Amino acid sequence: MKANSNKKKIVLKLILLICLLTLIPIIWWLLVMLEGGKPSIELDLAGRFIGESQEINIKVSDKETGIRKLWIGLYKNGREHILEKKEFPFAGFIKGGAVHEDSINLFIEPKKLGTTDGKAILRMFISDYSWRGWWHGNKTYVEKEVVIDTLPPEVDIITRNQNMNQGGSGLVIYRVLESGTKNGVYVDGNFFPGHKGPFKDENICMSFFALNHKQGEVKELFVQAVDQAGNTARAGFSYHINKKRFKKDVINISDKFLNWKMPEFYLGGSKGSKISIEDKFIKVNRVIRSSNSNKLTGLGEKTENSIYWDGAFLRLPRSAKKAGYADYRSYQYKGRIIDRQYHLGVDLASVAHSPIPSANGGKVIFTEKTGIFGKTIVIDHGFGLLSLYSHLSSFKVKPGDIVSKGDILGHTGVTGLAGGDHLHFGMIVHNTFVNPIEWWDATWIKNNIQSKINNVKLSAE
């Protein structure tokens, strides 16, 4: 009897074990299929505007039971426009949905949908393969209010005639009849941002733009405005470019100069110490020069919408010009030309350590030692107009200082690739070095800059 009782207990335990081994996976599976995590929708639409043709990327995911259905529509004026309707495959009762992540690129063209401009609602629905909700799954519903705008902004050029010099500056004033646009001037693909000008009419903008030292002619010169929906408008204007021939010069490089200057430049790595002094100079003069120039012209992005300057810009007092803007220099070493570069400023020499006055009113935005330029100060005069002072021996100002015309910024020196004590003075319009001579000329400023601003102010009142 005892043996039979033990056998029954063993059988009962086996049955219980088998039940547990069977029930545990079933319970686990039911818990998985009854999961309550909602599927995810990520919409890649930075703003809320939809233009004439708008691409939108939508990412959907459900990590648990997989995606079942996706529906996207655009609702406007009581009408639903279905943009996407998709059902995802089922992989079986064990696995659930076959797709756990997907990405959809939508191309919305309101005119083809037959909808008008104005407010609309972008509606999105997604469900998964969970057994929640009586086998209908977990659901996520998202709405985003959007604005349909298929009309480009209007651009009206106010100052229509431009007389410019190769390597020179220009100013165009125009009206954009839509707020919130990105506008400015394109010169053969180079963009010069526009800014709201000092005018009562808030639709009036102005842009300082430039021709670089090689642009004796251009293929494209126009004002462009792009609204928040991506609609683009362009307007051209009449212009004349005076071609210039710039000086060519030969700079003799001696071993004495190289032994003096090259230790200042660290090229990095073990290779920097192994290359010849000639090759090091070429790299400094070519590669580092380009990098330094890009860094300095990039400062135009920090400009403010304020006109800090007034009248002609100052030159270094009692100084002689030693080199001009866009001089094309051939560098000769031991009888051989080893490099050629443009000099994109004016070199002015006075007595050693001469005090340097600010050329005009502005805000100091940069005081750093910068490669071949040495110790350099950059002043923002507003609306993308900057002045540059290089090869200094000392600074007397710091970033953030507001300076007036004539305030002392520092002193001349020989830092950088300078061969003697002097000031390298440059002018920058947004991202382009321009000829400083124009900005020293009161008549040029009056005829090409100030008269335009004053005339528009009078006509806009």
Summary of the structure (lengths in Angstrom):
residues: 461
radius of gyration: 34.3
end to end distance: 116.8
largest distance: 126.5
contacts: 1475
relative contact order: 0.10
helix: 23%
strand: 42%
